[in-house]
Amino acid sequence: MRIGLSTRRTQALICAVLATAAPVSAAAGVFDPYYERSFILAANERCSLFQPQLTAALNAAAWQARGAALRAGANDREVAETAARARARAASTACESDDLKTVSGRVENAFAGLSRTARMTFPGDRASWSADRSAYARPTWRLMQATTTGASPVRFGVVGGLDRPDQLMSVVSWQGRSRPTSVRIVMRDQTVTDRPWLARELPPQAQRRVFWASGVSAADASLLAENRKTGQAWVFPATAADALSHLDPREVFVVEFVFRDGSIATSTFEAGDFGAGRAFLAMGRI
């Protein structure tokens, strides 16, 4: 017996999945876009429905839908349960189902444009991530959020290039003081508490996680803020990027610059759709 989706349910799924090619809005059901994107990704994993480029585009869209659900008031547990239900439904849908073939064809048409898009902006509540998956000979910001510490511009995100792997990095051009001796990222420790800390500050000390920079070098001119001629580029481990991806998009994290005299300068960033931005960049590596 072939297991498939009913015609009515198929048409509803087609309409819903096609709608997810557009930006997620708060007016939609909190979990609907994330459920639909998780379903089609799970079906693709089982049935090899799409080419890698389109799969990467769908993955970026799923991360974005996750962020929208969390911003609308969902919590991590509800998001995980939604994904589990979507995977269960995909597991019960036969790969040879005509209905699934129809859905996959419509999805392919809807997301084809996204898979060819080179630049995107992922807006947040107070700050945005700018993403660029084009390939450049010089190091460039592939995913970046900018702020300042005093009069010193600070940029943070993912740097890459044609002949170099992507790296999590912070670039700062100091003005009016000595250079820091070390730099660290501080954020909520998800292994201690799974509840997001939504104040515009870090959680209590016991709930924090720290990632220290693993190296520093002179920043390439292509990474500097406008009108800056020099700066430092601090590199962080990939595990820090993974942890940032799983923060609630409304949470903040900080980059702390530690100086020889023990003083600390702090730059605050918004987690936002960092995970969606990373998934978008993955499309450029396929």
Residue pairs with C-beta under 8 A, 6 or more apart in sequence:
2 94
2 96
2 97
3 92
3 93
3 94
3 97
4 93
4 94
4 97
4 98
4 99
4 100
5 13
5 93
5 97
5 99
5 100
5 103
6 99
7 99
9 99
10 99
10 102
10 103
13 36
13 39
13 103
14 102
14 103
14 106
16 32
16 33
16 36
17 36
17 37
17 40
17 103
17 106
17 107
17 110
18 106
18 107
18 110
19 28
19 33
20 33
20 36
20 37
20 61
20 65
20 110
21 61
21 110
21 111
21 113
21 114
23 64
24 33
24 64
24 65
24 67
24 68
25 68
26 68
26 71
26 72
30 69
30 72
30 73
30 74
31 69
31 74
31 78
31 79
31 82
33 65
33 68
33 69
34 62
34 65
34 66
34 68
34 69
34 79
34 82
34 83
34 86
35 82
35 83
35 85
35 86
36 65
36 86
37 58
37 61
37 62
37 65
38 62
38 82
38 83
38 86
38 87
39 86
39 87
39 89
39 90
40 49
40 58
40 90
40 103
40 104
40 107
41 55
41 58
41 59
41 62
42 86
42 87
42 89
42 90
42 91
43 49
43 90
43 93
43 95
43 100
43 104
44 50
44 55
44 58
44 104
45 90
46 90
46 91
46 95
47 95
47 100
49 100
49 104
49 107
50 58
50 104
50 107
50 108
52 286
53 115
53 283
53 286
54 108
54 111
54 112
54 115
56 115
56 279
56 282
56 283
56 286
57 111
57 114
57 115
57 283
58 107
58 111
59 279
59 282
60 114
60 276
60 277
60 279
60 280
60 282
60 283
61 111
61 114
61 276
62 279
63 245
63 273
63 275
63 276
63 278
63 279
64 122
64 273
64 276
66 79
66 275
66 276
67 249
67 272
67 273
67 275
67 276
69 78
69 79
69 82
70 76
70 79
70 196
70 248
70 249
70 250
71 125
71 249
71 250
74 82
75 195
75 196
76 194
76 196
76 248
77 194
93 99
93 100
94 100
115 283
118 132
118 133
118 134
118 284
119 130
119 131
119 132
119 133
119 134
120 131
120 277
120 280
121 128
121 129
121 130
121 131
122 128
122 129
122 130
122 131
122 272
122 273
122 274
122 276
122 277
122 280
123 272
123 273
124 249
124 270
124 271
124 272
124 273
125 249
125 250
125 270
125 272
126 270
127 145
127 147
127 269
127 270
127 272
128 145
128 272
129 143
129 144
129 145
129 157
129 272
129 273
129 274
129 277
130 141
130 143
130 144
130 145
131 142
131 143
131 277
131 280
131 281
132 140
132 141
132 142
132 143
133 142
133 280
133 281
133 283
133 284
134 140
134 284
135 161
135 162
135 284
136 161
136 162
136 222
137 161
137 162
137 163
138 161
138 220
138 222
139 159
139 160
139 161
139 164
139 220
139 222
139 223
140 159
140 160
140 161
140 222
140 223
141 155
141 157
141 158
141 159
141 223
142 157
142 158
142 159
142 160
142 166
142 281
142 284
143 157
143 158
143 274
143 277
143 278
143 280
143 281
144 155
144 156
144 157
144 158
145 155
145 156
145 157
145 269
145 270
145 272
146 153
146 154
146 155
146 156
146 225
147 153
147 154
147 156
147 267
147 268
147 269
148 154
148 267
149 172
149 257
149 265
149 266
149 267
150 175
150 176
150 265
151 175
151 176
152 172
152 173
152 174
152 175
152 176
152 265
153 172
153 173
153 225
153 228
154 170
154 171
154 172
154 255
154 267
155 170
155 171
155 172
155 223
155 225
156 169
156 170
156 171
156 255
156 267
156 269
157 168
157 169
157 277
158 166
158 167
158 168
158 169
158 241
158 277
158 278
158 281
159 166
159 167
159 169
159 171
159 223
159 233
160 166
160 167
160 281
166 281
167 235
167 236
168 235
168 236
168 237
168 238
168 240
168 241
169 223
169 233
169 234
169 235
169 236
170 183
170 213
170 233
170 234
170 236
170 255
170 267
171 219
171 223
171 224
171 225
171 231
171 232
171 233
171 234
172 231
172 232
172 234
172 257
172 267
173 219
173 224
173 225
173 228
173 230
173 231
173 232
174 180
174 231
174 232
177 259
178 259
178 260
179 232
180 232
180 257
180 258
180 259
180 265
181 258
181 259
181 260
182 212
182 213
182 258
183 212
183 213
183 216
183 234
183 255
183 256
183 257
183 258
184 210
184 211
184 212
184 213
184 255
184 256
184 258
185 210
185 211
185 236
185 240
185 244
185 253
185 254
185 255
185 256
186 202
186 208
186 209
186 210
186 253
186 254
186 255
186 256
187 202
187 208
187 209
187 243
187 244
187 247
187 251
187 253
187 254
187 271
188 196
188 197
188 202
188 203
188 207
188 208
188 209
188 247
188 251
188 253
189 207
189 208
189 209
190 209
190 243
190 246
190 247
191 209
192 206
192 207
192 209
193 203
193 207
196 247
196 248
196 250
196 251
197 203
197 207
197 251
198 248
198 250
198 251
200 252
200 268
201 252
202 208
202 252
202 253
202 254
209 243
211 236
211 237
211 239
211 240
211 243
212 236
213 234
213 235
213 236
214 235
214 236
214 237
215 234
215 235
216 232
216 233
216 234
216 235
217 232
217 233
217 235
218 230
218 231
218 232
218 233
219 230
219 231
219 232
219 233
220 233
221 229
223 231
223 233
224 230
224 231
225 231
241 274
241 278
244 253
244 271
244 274
244 275
245 274
245 275
245 278
246 275
247 253
247 271
247 274
248 271
249 270
249 271
249 272
249 273
249 274
250 270
250 271
251 270
251 271
252 268
252 269
252 270
252 271
253 268
253 269
253 271
254 266
254 267
254 268
254 269
255 266
255 267
255 269
256 264
256 265
256 266
256 267
257 264
257 265
257 266
257 267
258 264
259 265
